Amino acid sequence: MLAMRGLATGLCAGCVVGLLRLSHDRAAARVALWLEEWREVWWTVPIWFGVLVALAVILRRIVREEPLISGSGIPQTELALAGRLSFTWWRVLLAKFLGSWLALFGGLALGREGPSIQMGGAVGAGFHALWRPAAPHALTGSPYVVAGAVAGLAAAFGAPAAGVLFAFEEMKSRRDTSLIVAACASAIGAHLMIRIVFGMGRILPFAGFEAPPLSSFWIVALEGAVFGVLGVGYNKTLLWLHDREAGQTLIPDRWRALPPLLLAGCLALFAPLLIGGGESLIIFVGEHDVALKTLILLLAFKYLFAQYSTVASIPGGLLMPILC
């Protein structure tokens, strides 16, 4: 029974994430084509920046109406599973979908993975209320919330195994048989929905990359050390930036999301590879010969832009920009 319920949760969460991926990808592709010829068709520039101003107002309104959707949403899901937070599942689901979609549409360097996990957890909370009506808000250790979060990540990446591992590593879920069964069934359901219904595969096609020879594996170890240092620096500068932005009084609250969106608008015109979560940039670097100086510049700009995209409690994930 738990396996069937996990499968149902995965199918529904996969459907939500599939709709987010499909609608955003199509809209982003059309906007990119529209902006490509901005030097010849100059009037597209003021129109696009007008759209970004409207997005800034709408995003702040959504976050004020439902504060639990700010950021990636993973900490909120973990707090709900720990019994320290309750929420109205359908409000979080709708607000997170709309807020994340608008932030991604605006070109901010945010990922879909964190929002997909929170939306999947919200779907799981809805099934929890359906199957445990006596305690609809008692989400502590709920297998359905865990299953929904697993399905969200599995659908976002097109990688069901990663979703299952995430539940037991990052979310620190208990490792009992029933929860493992629910998580695996949910990941399968999400994968079936993404592959069969939406026709989507993995976001990052690593199967096409050639593995380095064993004699070069010292480079991999060196990369791990370098990125470990960068990761610590990323955490520290991200927290510093958030504290400074939250304490500033120059920009009114309703316009707090405007500066990063305007920056995204400028990058969309002059450096379109830097906007968005970063999957297109990862694939581009993997398929083309790029000079080392160019790689360093791309890293520096993406590193800073991804952090600035998260200010003002804008809904969006950190994972894909960090991978990028």
N, C-alpha and C positions, 0 to 999 in steps of 0.2 A: 504493500500500500504506500509506504513512504517513497519507494522508488517511482511509482506512478505519479505521486504528487510532486516529487522533485522534477520529473520529466515535464509535467504541465507547467511548473514554475519556469523551467528553462525555456520552453517554447514561447511563453508569453514575454519573458524578459528578452529573449532573442528577437522577438518581433519588434519590441520597443527600440532596442539598440539598432536593429536593421533599418528601421524607419529613419532613425537619426543619421546613420551613416549614408543611406541612399539619398535622402533629401539634401543633406549638407553637401555631399560630393557633387551632385548635379548642379546645385545652386552656385557652389564655389567655382565650378568649371565654367559656367556661363558668365559669371562676373569677371573671371580671369580673361576670358576671350574679349569681353566688353572693354576691359581696361587696357588691353594690349596696344590698342591704337590711339591712346589718349593724346599723343603728341599731334596727331592729325585731326582727331575729333576732340578738341580741347574742352568742349562743354560737358564731357563726361566727368571731368575732375570736380567741378563744383557740385554736381549732382551727387557724386559718390561721397564727398565730404559732408554734404547735407544728410545723406543716409547715416553716416557714422555719428553725427550729432544726435539724430533721432534714436539710434541704437543706444547711445550713452544714457539718455533719459529713460528709455524703456528698461534697460538692464538695472539701473539703480532702483526703479520702481518695483521690479520683480523681486530683487533682493530684500528690499524693505518689507514687502508683503510676506515673503517667506525666507527669513534669514538663514534657515538650515541648509539652503542650497549653495551657500557661498563656498568658494574654493572647489576642491576636488570632490568633496562629499564622503571620502573614505573615513576620516575621523568621526563624522557623524554616524556612519553605519556601524563602526566599531563601538561607539558609545551606546548605541541602541542595543547591540548584542550584549554589552556588559551591564545592561539594566540601568544605565545612567541617563537615558534620553528616550523620550517617546515622541512620536510625530504622527500627523495625519497623512497616511501613505499616498492618497491620491493628490493632495496638494503638493507634496514634495515631488512626486512623479511629474506632474504637469509643469510645475515651475522650473524644475531642473531641466526638463526637455527643452522648454522654450528658452530659458536663460542660456544654456550651453549652446544651443543652435545659433542664437543671435551672436554670442561671443565668438564662436568659430566663424560665422559668416562675416563678421567684422575683420577677420584676418589676424586676430590675436594669437600669440604663440602658446596655445593651450591644447591639451590632449582630450580625447573623448573617453579615455579609459576610466578615469576617476568618476566622471559623471555617469558612465555606463554602470559602474559598480553601485553607485548610490541609487540609480533608477532601478537596477535589478533588485537591490535590497528593498526598495519601496514596493516593487511588484511582489516580492516575497512576503512583505508585511501585509499586503492585501490578502494573499492566500492564507497567511497566519490568522487574520481576522475571520476568514471564511471557515477554516477548519478547526479553529479554536475560539469559537464565539464567546465562551465564558470568560476569556481573558484576552481580548483583542489587542490591548496595548502592552501586554507583558511579553516583550520581545527578547528577554534575556535568554541567550543561547538558542534562539529559535532556529530550527533547521531550515525553515522556509526562507528566512532572511539570508542565511548563509548560502542556500541554494541559489537565491536570486542574485546575490553578489557574485557568486561563481559564474553564473550564466552571463552576467553583464560583462565581465572581463573576457570570458570565452568568446562572446559575440563581438566585442570591440576589436580584439586582435585576430579573430578567426582561429583561436588556439585553445581548444578545450582543456588540454593538460595544464596549460599555464593557469587557467581559471581555478582548477582544483588545487594546485599547489599554492596559489595565492591565499585560498581560504585557510589553509592550515599553517602557512608561514607568516604572512603579513597580518592576517586577522586573528591569529592565535586561537583558532577554533579548537574545541576538544576533538580528540582523534578516536571517536568510537565508531563502531561498525555502521550504525544507523545514519550518522551524519556523513560518513564517507559515501555510503550508498546514495543518499539524497544529493550530495554534491556532484558525484559522477553522473547520475541520471540527469541532473540539471544541465551540466556541461554538454552532455550528448544532445539534449533537447535544443539548447541554444545553437550548437554547431549545425544540427540538421536544419534549423530555421534559417540560419545565415547562408548555408551552402545551397540548399534545395529551393527555398522560397525566394531568397534575395539574390542568389547566384554570386555570392561574394566569397573570396578566399582569405588567405592571410594578408594582413596589411603589409608586412615586410617579407618579400620573397627570398628568404635566405637560402633556399634550396639551390638557387642559381649561382651562389658564390663558391669559389674554390677554396677549400681548406688549406691553410699554410702547412708546409712540411714540418715534421717534428723538430728538425734542427732550428727552426725559426720560432719555436714556442717561447723562448726567452723574451721575445718582443711582446707576446701576449701577457706574460707576467709583468713586464714593465708597464704595459698599458693599464693593467689592473691597479698598480701603485699610483700612476699618474691620475687616473680617474677617481681613485679613492680620495686623493688630496683635493681634486676639483669638486668632488661631491661634498666634502666637509665645507669647503669655501662657499659652495652654492647654498648650503643650509644657512650658514652664518650671514651671508649677504642678503639672502631672501628675508630672513627674520628682521635684519636691520632695516631693509627697505620698507617692509610692512609697518614697522614701528614708526618710522619717519613719516610715511604717507598717512597713517592713521592720526598722527599728532599734528599734521599741518592744518592751518586755518585759512590759507590763501584761496583754495578752491572750495566753493560751496559743496555740500554733500550731494546734491542732485547732479553735479557735474564731475564727480570724482572719477567716473569711468571714461571721461572724454579724452584726457591726455594720452593714455595708452592706445585708444582707438585712433586718434589722429596720427600717432606714430605709425600704427599699422597701415593707415592710409598712405602715408608717405613711402613706406617700404613697398607697398603693393605697386607703386608706380616705378620706383627706382631699383628695388631689389626684391622681386616677388618670391624668390626662393626662400627668403627668410620668414615669410608670413606663414601662419597656420601651425599645426602641431609639429611638423618636421618630417613626416614620413616621405614626402616628395623629395626633400633635401637629402635624406639618407639614401634613397634609391638613386638619385642623381649622382651623388659622390661615389656610390658603388659601381655605377655603370660608365663613368667618364674619367678621363685623366685630368685631375685637378692639381694645380701647382700647390706646393706646401704653404707658400705665403697666403694664397687664396683660402686654403683650408683653415689657417690660423685666424684670418679675418672673419670667415663664416662662423667659426666657433665663438669668437669674441662677441660678435654682434648677436648671435642667437642666444648666447649665455645671458647677455644683458636684457635683450628684448623679452625673452621668456620670463625672466623675473619681473620685469616691469608690467607684463601682461596680467600678472596675478594680483596687482594692487586693487583697492576698492572692492574687495570681496567678490570679484567677478567669478561667476561659475565656470569652472574648467579645470582640467587635470594637469598634473606636473609630469606624469610618467613619459609621455612621448617626447616632449621637449628635452627632458633629461637624456633619454635614449639618443636623441638627435645630437 
